Amino acid sequence: MSQCLNPDCLHQNPSLTKFCQRCGNKLLLGDRYRAVKYISEGGFGRTFKAVDEHRLDTICVIKQFLPQLQGSAAIQKATELFKQEAVRLRDLGKHPQIPDLLAFF
């Protein structure tokens, strides 16, 4: 299955579909990462199980920035924290208990 990443849709689509059958949203993130299952949601993001189609369908995770806060200062702070998390993942390097950062966009 291909999970739509549109925050207002989240429709499950057939595996090799390129666009969501409900909303028309592109299903490949960065022309590479395909969400296959919704996992969870937190304070400023959603997490999906995904596959990296450029690495022989290697399993990975997509963390989608989706802040629940209102107001420009709150959004700005959430954006800063989300980026800091990505930088920390990159800087930690290889560790069996911490996921590798493959991309940030």
N, C-alpha and C positions, 0 to 999 in steps of 0.2 A: 504494500500500500504506500501511497504518497500522501503525507499529511500537509494540508494547506497551512502556510505560515501567516496568512492574513488574520490579524487578531479578531476580526469580526466574523470570520468564516470557520476555520479549523475543520473543513470538510475532508473526509478520507476519500482519496482518489485511487484508481487502478495504478499498479506499480510503475509503469513506464510513461505515464501521462506527463506532458510538459506544462500544461496549464490546468488550474483547478476547474473542474467541471461545473462548480456552483458559481464562483465569483470571477473566474478568469485570471486570477493571480498566477504569476510564474511560480512553478514548484521547485525549481533548482535554485538554490541560493549561491550566488557567485558562479553560476554555470557549473557547479561542482557538487554541492552538498544537498542531499535529498532527505528531508524529514520523513521518517517512517512511522513515528508514534509520539504522541504527546506524553510527557512524563509528569511534569509538575509546574507549579507557578509559585513565585515568591513576591517579595516586596517590589522589585523592579525588573522582573523578567519571567519568561517562560522557558522551560527546558524541553527539548525534544531528542529522542533517540534518532540518529541519522546515519547515513552512509556517505562516504566520500567516493564518488563515482570515478575520480581520477586515480584512486588507489585501490582498484579492484574491489569496490564496495566494502572497504574497511569501515567498521562501525565506529562512530564518533558521536559527539553531542553538539547540538546547536543551543546556545543560550541567546534568546531573543530579548533585546531591551524593550521593556514594556512597563514603564513606571506607573504606579497606581496613585502617585501623589499629584496634587493640583498646585498650580502657581509656578511662575517662571523660576523663582529661586529654588524651589523644591525639585523641579525638573533639572535644573543646572547641577544641583548637588548629586542627584541620582545619576546623571550622565558622568560626572566626575568619578563617582564610586565604581560605576560599571567599567570605566576605562582603567581605573586603578587595579581592579580585579584581573583584568586581562594582562596588564603589565606584570603583576605578581606571578601569574601563571607562566608567562614567558620567562621571567627571571628565575623561577624555581627549577627550570630545566627538567631533566628526567628523574622521576620518582614513581615507584609502583603504585602509590596511593593518591597521586595527583595527576589529573589529565594534562596532556600536552596541549598547548595552544597552537592550533593549526592556522588560524586566520582570525583577523579582527576587522570588521567593516560594518 
